[in-house]
Amino acid sequence: MISIVIPSFNEEENIESCLVSLANQTFPRDSYEIIVVDGGSKDNTRQIAERYADLVFIQESPRVGGARNDGIRRARGDIVATTDADTLLPSDWLETLDRIFADPDVVLAYGPVYPIEGGIKNSLSLFLANTFARTGYVTRTIYFTLGCNTAFVRDVVIKAGLYQTVDAGDDLEIARRMRHYGKIRFDNHLKVGFSMRRYQQFGTLKSIYEWLYIVARGGVSEKHSYTKKEYK
């Protein structure tokens, strides 16, 4: 069993496409569950999610990392994967994860992203992000995981302490801890569609600067709003 945890907040325009991509997996439907952890949406996000997901509930822990933690705690799968409500998953995403975790030494797996919106600027931005991720993986210096495309052995990630509930950098921080429990695997076949809408709205350079600023200060900042502050 693989459990997929999806945090959401006012995502009625995007979440159905994400859930449809999960419904159309090559992996047997009775071998995975979809869990949507909602931050108190004021639109139809939960109603849409209930058409596809096995479990939809309101988060109890703060921030996006806390929503993922809530989902991991209630997951039934031996493997738990995280993605975002505006992400598009390839049809063999779960089949690839199942293959990767057939190696009992692997405790975390992640992969690259491509821009859903297209455009040269978006493509270049994610090309650089993917290059950074691959370089960090090959050199074993940093594991640039993303919440939209990461999977864990459930018992191990719980033992490691789950996600920190911070504004930014929780992906990097949890990978740093997980490396002490087993192998981390980066796989190109796990490539998923990543929405650039927030970068387009707030500006790519500004978003990167704010992310770096927050991470450098331990993950929490009142000065910048890299993440959605209205999210519980």
Residue pairs with C-beta under 8 A, 6 or more apart in sequence:
1 31
1 32
1 33
1 76
1 77
1 78
1 79
2 27
2 31
2 32
2 33
2 77
2 78
2 79
2 80
2 81
2 94
2 97
2 98
2 151
3 32
3 33
3 35
3 71
3 72
3 75
3 76
3 77
3 79
3 80
3 81
3 154
4 22
4 32
4 33
4 34
4 35
4 80
4 81
4 82
4 83
4 94
5 35
5 37
5 67
5 68
5 71
5 72
5 75
5 80
5 81
5 82
5 83
6 15
6 18
6 19
6 34
6 35
6 36
6 37
6 49
6 53
6 71
6 82
6 83
6 84
6 85
7 37
7 38
7 39
7 59
7 64
7 67
7 68
7 71
7 84
7 85
7 147
7 231
8 15
8 36
8 37
8 38
8 39
8 41
8 45
8 46
8 49
8 85
9 38
9 39
9 40
9 41
9 45
9 85
9 228
9 230
9 231
9 232
10 41
10 42
10 43
10 45
11 41
11 43
11 45
11 85
11 86
12 41
12 43
12 44
12 45
12 48
14 85
14 86
14 195
15 36
15 45
15 48
15 49
15 85
15 86
16 48
16 51
16 52
17 88
18 83
18 84
18 85
18 86
18 87
18 88
18 89
19 34
19 48
19 49
19 51
19 52
19 53
20 52
21 88
21 89
21 90
21 91
22 34
22 52
22 89
22 94
23 29
23 52
24 91
25 32
25 89
25 91
25 92
25 93
25 94
25 95
26 91
26 92
26 94
26 95
27 92
27 94
27 95
27 98
31 94
32 77
32 94
33 54
33 55
33 75
33 76
33 77
34 52
34 53
34 54
34 55
35 53
35 54
35 55
35 56
35 71
35 74
35 75
36 46
36 49
36 53
36 55
36 56
36 57
36 85
37 57
37 58
37 59
37 67
37 68
37 70
37 71
38 45
38 46
38 49
38 56
38 57
38 58
38 59
39 58
39 59
39 67
39 231
39 232
40 58
40 59
40 232
45 85
46 56
49 56
50 56
55 74
57 70
57 74
59 66
59 67
59 70
59 232
60 66
60 70
61 67
61 69
61 70
61 165
62 165
62 232
63 165
63 166
63 167
63 227
63 231
63 232
64 147
64 170
64 227
64 231
65 147
65 162
65 163
65 164
65 165
65 166
65 170
66 163
66 165
66 232
67 231
67 232
68 82
68 147
68 162
68 163
69 162
69 163
69 165
71 80
71 82
72 80
72 152
72 154
72 157
72 158
72 162
73 158
73 162
75 154
77 154
78 153
78 154
78 155
79 97
79 98
79 101
79 151
79 152
79 153
79 154
80 151
80 152
80 154
80 157
81 94
81 97
81 150
81 151
81 152
82 147
82 148
82 150
82 151
83 89
83 147
83 148
83 149
83 192
84 147
84 148
84 195
86 116
86 195
86 197
87 148
87 149
87 192
87 193
87 194
87 195
88 116
88 192
88 193
89 192
89 193
90 189
90 191
90 192
92 189
93 190
93 192
96 187
96 189
96 190
97 109
97 151
97 190
100 106
100 109
100 151
100 185
100 187
101 109
101 151
101 153
103 183
103 185
105 182
105 183
106 153
106 182
106 183
106 184
106 185
107 152
107 153
107 156
107 157
107 178
107 181
107 182
107 183
107 184
108 143
108 145
108 150
108 151
108 152
108 153
108 157
108 175
108 178
108 179
108 182
108 183
108 184
108 185
109 150
109 151
109 184
109 185
109 186
109 187
109 190
110 133
110 143
110 145
110 146
110 149
110 150
110 151
110 175
110 184
110 185
110 186
110 187
110 190
111 149
111 186
111 187
111 188
111 189
111 190
111 191
111 192
112 126
112 130
112 133
112 134
112 149
112 188
112 190
112 191
113 126
113 129
113 130
113 146
113 148
113 149
113 191
113 192
113 193
113 194
114 123
114 126
114 191
114 192
114 193
114 194
115 122
115 123
115 125
115 126
115 193
115 194
115 195
115 196
116 193
116 194
116 195
116 196
117 195
117 196
117 197
117 200
119 196
121 204
122 196
122 199
122 200
125 196
125 199
125 204
126 194
126 196
129 144
132 144
133 144
133 145
133 186
134 186
135 141
136 142
136 143
136 144
137 143
137 144
137 184
137 186
142 172
143 172
143 175
143 176
143 179
143 184
143 186
144 171
144 172
144 175
145 171
145 172
145 174
145 175
146 171
146 194
147 170
147 171
148 192
148 194
149 190
149 192
149 194
150 171
152 178
153 182
156 178
156 181
156 182
157 174
157 178
159 181
160 174
160 177
160 178
160 180
160 181
161 177
162 174
163 170
163 173
163 174
164 170
164 173
164 174
164 219
166 173
166 214
166 218
166 219
166 220
167 214
167 219
167 220
167 221
167 226
167 227
168 210
168 211
168 214
168 215
168 219
168 221
168 226
168 227
169 211
169 214
169 215
169 219
170 219
172 215
173 219
175 184
178 184
196 204
198 207
199 207
207 226
210 221
210 224
210 225
210 226
211 226
213 221
213 223
213 224
214 220
214 221
214 224
214 226
